[in-house]
Amino acid sequence: MVSADSGFDRDVDLLMTCILAQGLPSTVVAIIDLDKIPLKKQHEVKQCIQKEIENWLPDEKVSKIDTSNDILNVLRRIKTQKKRSITFRDKRAHLLAEDLSFTPGSNENVGTMKVSGYLRGQPLSVNSLIHIPGWGDFQMEQIDMTSSSSEGPIFLGPDPHYQVVEVANPKLQDSLIAENIPDPLNAEQTWPTDEEMKEATDKIKIRRMIKRVPDGMSVYQSAWIPDEESDHDDVSESSKESDDFYSIDDGSDIEMKSVLDGTETMSVTSAISEAPIDSERYDLQFDINEEENILSKIKEARADQMFPDEVDTPNDIPARIRFQKYRGLQSFRTSPWDVKENLPADYARIFQFENFDRTRKRIFKNLDKIIDGAMPDSYITIHVKNVPSKMFHSRDGRNPIVVFGLLPHEQKMSVLNVVLKRPSTVDFDEPIKSKTELIFQCGFRRFTAEPIFSQHTNGNKFKYERYFHQDSIVVATMFAPIVYSPCSVIAMKYCKDGSFQIIGNGNVLSVNPNRVIVKRTVLSGHPFKVHKRSAVVRFMFFNREDIDWFKPVELRTKYGRRGHIKEPLGTHGHMKCGFDGLVKSQDTVCLNLYKRVFPKWTYNEFYNVTTK
């Protein structure tokens, strides 16, 4: 409801920004106090509010509720409007706490918390896990329900009667283990047995591949269409759920924006104050060090856009030592790269799906077959065990407690890939460097991490992005708990005053540790002497040994020529190169080197309660 007298303020703008980015269900916008406005200005005021609403809800029509007939019309509209669902919420059991109580256990530091409220979404089993935003993951001891599922505590009197729905079974209850315990002897080299050799042979058998190519498409164009392994999933089922994933078409920006700014992930709106600025007090809040730091970040990001991935060859360190972890590739798209090669130790702590999409479909399909536990729309009481007493007593009473039921494996750690877009409506143009600490609101879970960015393209390798530029779409990769898509994501950044700034929104792409993110480094040189297809190149290397080391790597020029190093000339880094066409003196010779990069283990659960 919007007041016609006061309208919107800054707090409403900020609130709508967060709600729209997280996901908004079906709404009805109504104006109150319209009769307090003069009759001649009522239509003008209503039109102004309508324009403000269209910034957030383009298809929403504003109604007034000053009379009883207006209220009846709004109620009819609520009854007939189409329900807009939020998938990540409706696919999980969730409960808004209406009553809380705490019973200390034998250990004074922990106890059992009773949470009462109406269960929504999906059935809840006592043997599954729950997540309380800002608190963490917990196990349940017992679920109670009122004698009548439609009756709450208001209708049952001071002594409501509960019946036990389900008691936890320790043998069937899900574990809270989130990380895998690595075995230091797992990498021991032993001779494989005959059974292991036979199993390895069976795994490398070529599986039947399906590729759907539109009519009239050339061989080169069809090579960019990803292959689809034939499995037990129905083709029609995958086509029905294709709306839950992003299209990786290099088409217009309007099509990509319509995918990212869907019903669950809408564009956010910046809040700008129109109050007059006090020129005398303006400089009191000016920080010259912060301004210089932001200016340096903008210059580095601009240089990365103008000369992507180009670095200067150091003079004091040989290039073969400086770039010893890099390699050359004949083709970035088709050259092979072993996904299990040189994995960091942190990859031994995570869990991996054999086929994430198949597991996700199976879990969502089994939701309709659950018959045990508490059913939706019933008033229940959940007994949550091992809740820290300090966390319960230091909670903020102004923040509601919401309980979400976790799907299988959602408490386990893995490599999470999310697609992010920086909306143009957000008043934040500072470049975001890769490995910057960000706050992620991933569905019902909030955490901090330092992701690495990569391009959102087709293929089996993805180019590393040093910056998250304005008006760009990237994939953020980080260690985080497993979350099944579709699920909306909001990325925020810490501000100097302690507040949060929204820098982007998007959706969960996949949970895939095998995503190969490759960092490209470009060494550039300049033609010194040119003769038809041959040229003497300098300033790429500064000693003869480096030229011999990188001689097998193919050269490219910015004008599209390809070539190879023929031989070094002298001892100061000059080299003779041959190309597949005429070389121009103003051209630039480039040598591309690649290295796989991995995210760091920087995941931290975000707690919104004080545990002093």
Secondary structure as the mmCIF struct_conf table of DSSP 4:
data_model
#
loop_
_struct_conf.conf_type_id
_struct_conf.id
_struct_conf.beg_label_comp_id
_struct_conf.beg_label_asym_id
_struct_conf.beg_label_seq_id
_struct_conf.end_label_comp_id
_struct_conf.end_label_asym_id
_struct_conf.end_label_seq_id
STRN STRN1 VAL A 2 SER A 3
TURN_TY1_P TURN_TY1_P1 ALA A 4 SER A 6
HELX_RH_AL_P HELX_RH_AL_P1 ARG A 10 GLN A 22
STRN STRN2 VAL A 29 ILE A 32
HELX_RH_3T_P HELX_RH_3T_P1 LEU A 34 LYS A 36
BEND BEND1 ILE A 37 ILE A 37
HELX_RH_AL_P HELX_RH_AL_P2 LEU A 39 TRP A 56
TURN_TY1_P TURN_TY1_P2 PRO A 58 ASP A 59
STRN STRN3 VAL A 62 LYS A 64
BEND BEND2 ASP A 66 THR A 67
HELX_RH_AL_P HELX_RH_AL_P3 SER A 68 THR A 80
BEND BEND3 GLN A 81 GLN A 81
HELX_LH_PP_P HELX_LH_PP_P1 LYS A 82 SER A 85
HELX_RH_AL_P HELX_RH_AL_P4 THR A 87 ASP A 90
TURN_TY1_P TURN_TY1_P3 LYS A 91 LYS A 91
BEND BEND4 ARG A 92 ARG A 92
STRN STRN4 HIS A 94 LEU A 96
BEND BEND5 GLU A 98 GLU A 98
STRN STRN5 ASP A 99 PRO A 104
BEND BEND6 SER A 106 ASN A 107
TURN_TY1_P TURN_TY1_P4 GLU A 108 ASN A 109
STRN STRN6 VAL A 110 ARG A 120
BEND BEND7 GLY A 121 GLN A 122
STRN STRN7 LEU A 124 LEU A 124
TURN_TY1_P TURN_TY1_P5 VAL A 126 ASN A 127
BEND BEND8 SER A 128 SER A 128
STRN STRN8 ILE A 130 ILE A 132
TURN_TY1_P TURN_TY1_P6 PRO A 133 TRP A 135
STRN STRN9 GLY A 136 THR A 146
BEND BEND9 SER A 147 SER A 148
TURN_TY1_P TURN_TY1_P7 SER A 149 SER A 150
HELX_RH_AL_P HELX_RH_AL_P5 PRO A 153 LEU A 156
BEND BEND10 PRO A 158 ASP A 159
STRN STRN10 TYR A 162 VAL A 167
TURN_TY1_P TURN_TY1_P8 PRO A 170 LEU A 172
BEND BEND11 GLN A 173 GLN A 173
HELX_LH_PP_P HELX_LH_PP_P2 ASP A 174 SER A 175
BEND BEND12 GLU A 179 GLU A 179
TURN_TY1_P TURN_TY1_P9 PRO A 184 ALA A 187
HELX_RH_AL_P HELX_RH_AL_P6 ASP A 194 LYS A 203
TURN_TY1_P TURN_TY1_P10 ILE A 204 ILE A 204
BEND BEND13 LYS A 205 LYS A 205
HELX_LH_PP_P HELX_LH_PP_P3 ILE A 206 ARG A 208
STRN STRN11 MET A 209 ILE A 210
TURN_TY1_P TURN_TY1_P11 ASP A 215 GLY A 216
HELX_RH_AL_P HELX_RH_AL_P7 VAL A 219 SER A 222
TURN_TY1_P TURN_TY1_P12 ALA A 223 TRP A 224
BEND BEND14 ILE A 225 ILE A 225
HELX_LH_PP_P HELX_LH_PP_P4 PRO A 226 ASP A 227
STRN STRN12 GLU A 228 GLU A 229
BEND BEND15 HIS A 232 ASP A 233
HELX_RH_AL_P HELX_RH_AL_P8 VAL A 235 LYS A 240
HELX_RH_3T_P HELX_RH_3T_P2 GLU A 241 ASP A 244
BEND BEND16 PHE A 245 PHE A 245
HELX_RH_AL_P HELX_RH_AL_P9 ASP A 253 LEU A 260
TURN_TY1_P TURN_TY1_P13 ASP A 261 ASP A 261
BEND BEND17 GLY A 262 THR A 265
HELX_LH_PP_P HELX_LH_PP_P5 MET A 266 VAL A 268
BEND BEND18 ALA A 275 ALA A 275
HELX_LH_PP_P HELX_LH_PP_P6 PRO A 276 ILE A 277
HELX_RH_AL_P HELX_RH_AL_P10 SER A 279 TYR A 282
HELX_RH_3T_P HELX_RH_3T_P3 ASP A 283 GLN A 285
HELX_RH_AL_P HELX_RH_AL_P11 ILE A 288 MET A 306
BEND BEND19 PHE A 307 PHE A 307
TURN_TY1_P TURN_TY1_P14 PRO A 308 ASP A 309
STRN STRN13 GLU A 310 VAL A 311
HELX_LH_PP_P HELX_LH_PP_P7 ASP A 312 PRO A 314
BEND BEND20 ASN A 315 ILE A 317
HELX_RH_AL_P HELX_RH_AL_P12 ALA A 319 ARG A 322
TURN_TY1_P TURN_TY1_P15 PHE A 323 LYS A 325
STRN STRN14 ARG A 327 ARG A 327
BEND BEND21 GLN A 330 GLN A 330
TURN_TY1_P TURN_TY1_P16 PHE A 332 THR A 334
BEND BEND22 SER A 335 SER A 335
TURN_TY1_P TURN_TY1_P17 VAL A 339 ASN A 342
HELX_RH_3T_P HELX_RH_3T_P4 ALA A 345 ARG A 349
BEND BEND23 ILE A 350 ILE A 350
BEND BEND24 GLU A 354 GLU A 354
HELX_RH_AL_P HELX_RH_AL_P13 PHE A 356 ASN A 366
HELX_RH_3T_P HELX_RH_3T_P5 LEU A 367 LYS A 369
BEND BEND25 ASP A 372 GLY A 373
STRN STRN15 ALA A 374 ALA A 374
HELX_LH_PP_P HELX_LH_PP_P8 MET A 375 MET A 375
TURN_TY1_P TURN_TY1_P18 PRO A 376 ASP A 377
STRN STRN16 TYR A 379 PRO A 388
HELX_RH_AL_P HELX_RH_AL_P14 SER A 389 HIS A 393
TURN_TY1_P TURN_TY1_P19 SER A 394 SER A 394
TURN_TY1_P TURN_TY1_P20 GLY A 397 ARG A 398
BEND BEND26 ASN A 399 ASN A 399
HELX_LH_PP_P HELX_LH_PP_P9 PRO A 400 ILE A 401
STRN STRN17 VAL A 402 GLY A 405
HELX_LH_PP_P HELX_LH_PP_P10 LEU A 406 LEU A 407
TURN_TY1_P TURN_TY1_P21 PRO A 408 GLN A 411
BEND BEND27 LYS A 412 LYS A 412
STRN STRN18 MET A 413 LYS A 421
TURN_TY1_P TURN_TY1_P22 SER A 424 THR A 425
BEND BEND28 VAL A 426 ASP A 427
STRN STRN19 ILE A 432 LYS A 433
TURN_TY1_P TURN_TY1_P23 SER A 434 LYS A 435
STRN STRN20 LEU A 438 CYS A 442
TURN_TY1_P TURN_TY1_P24 GLY A 443 PHE A 444
STRN STRN21 ARG A 445 ALA A 449
STRN STRN22 ILE A 452 GLN A 455
BEND BEND29 ASN A 458 ASN A 460
STRN STRN23 LYS A 461 GLU A 465
BEND BEND30 ARG A 466 ARG A 466
STRN STRN24 TYR A 467 PHE A 468
TURN_TY1_P TURN_TY1_P25 GLN A 470 ASP A 471
STRN STRN25 ILE A 473 PRO A 481
HELX_LH_PP_P HELX_LH_PP_P11 TYR A 484 TYR A 484
BEND BEND31 SER A 485 PRO A 486
STRN STRN26 SER A 488 TYR A 494
TURN_TY1_P TURN_TY1_P26 LYS A 496 ASP A 497
BEND BEND32 GLY A 498 GLY A 498
STRN STRN27 PHE A 500 VAL A 511
TURN_TY1_P TURN_TY1_P27 PRO A 513 ASN A 514
STRN STRN28 VAL A 516 HIS A 531
TURN_TY1_P TURN_TY1_P28 LYS A 532 ARG A 533
STRN STRN29 SER A 534 ARG A 538
BEND BEND33 PHE A 539 MET A 540
BEND BEND34 PHE A 542 ASN A 543
HELX_RH_AL_P HELX_RH_AL_P15 ARG A 544 TRP A 549
TURN_TY1_P TURN_TY1_P29 PHE A 550 PRO A 552
BEND BEND35 VAL A 553 VAL A 553
HELX_LH_PP_P HELX_LH_PP_P12 GLU A 554 GLU A 554
STRN STRN30 LEU A 555 THR A 557
TURN_TY1_P TURN_TY1_P30 LYS A 558 TYR A 559
BEND BEND36 GLY A 560 GLY A 560
STRN STRN31 ARG A 562 LEU A 569
TURN_TY1_P TURN_TY1_P31 GLY A 570 GLY A 573
STRN STRN32 HIS A 574 PHE A 579
BEND BEND37 ASP A 580 GLY A 581
TURN_TY1_P TURN_TY1_P32 SER A 585 GLN A 586
STRN STRN33 VAL A 589 ARG A 596
STRN STRN34 ASN A 604 GLU A 605
BEND BEND38 VAL A 609 VAL A 609
#
